[in-house]
Amino acid sequence: MEGATIQRLRSKTVAVGSGKGGVGKSTTSVNIAIVAAKQGYRVALIDLDPLSNIATILDVSSAGLRKVANRVASNSGTLSAF
């Protein structure tokens, strides 16, 4: 990615993290994403917590997750398709 693109992405990135489990990281992340989406922002919610599953909270089917993974893979990792 070009430097300007990376800078724009960084200026719009929110990360939620904690070393302790059960403190509401996933719930907080989902709520922030929902509020941002309702305000018209394009949102990518990425769950890196191996003990959580935001897809379950949002009721996203396995088929839906595969569809997203296939789109990402087919676009060589670019964000322009989204």
C-alpha positions, -999 to +999 in steps of 0.1 A: +000+000+000+010+035-006+021+056+024-009+080+022-033+051+022-017+035+052-018+069+070-055+073+063-062+038+076-042+044+108-060+077+115-093+057+115-082+027+134-096+017+168-082-012+188-097-028+219-075-050+239-067-063+274-045-090+288-074-102+311-103-123+298-139-116+305-137-078+306-160-071+276-135-066+247-157-083+221-189-066+234-172-032+234-158-038+199-191-048+185-208-017+201-182+007+188-185-008+153-223-006+153-223+030+164-197+039+137-217+021+110-249+038+120-231+071+116-223+062+081-187+050+085-175+019+066-165-005+093-142-036+093-144-055+126-115-079+130-115-104+159-080-116+168-091-130+202-087-168+200-112-172+229-139-150+214-161-151+183-176-118+173-193-136+144-214-155+170-223-122+187-234-107+153-250-140+142-229-143+111-232-178+095-202-199+085-212-194+049-210-156+054-176-158+069-164-180+040-178-155+015-158-126+031-126-148+033-129-157-004-134-120-014-103-110+005-083-138-010-095-131-045-086-094-043-049-101-033-055-085+001-066-051-012-092-031+006-106-015-025-133-042-029-148-033+004 
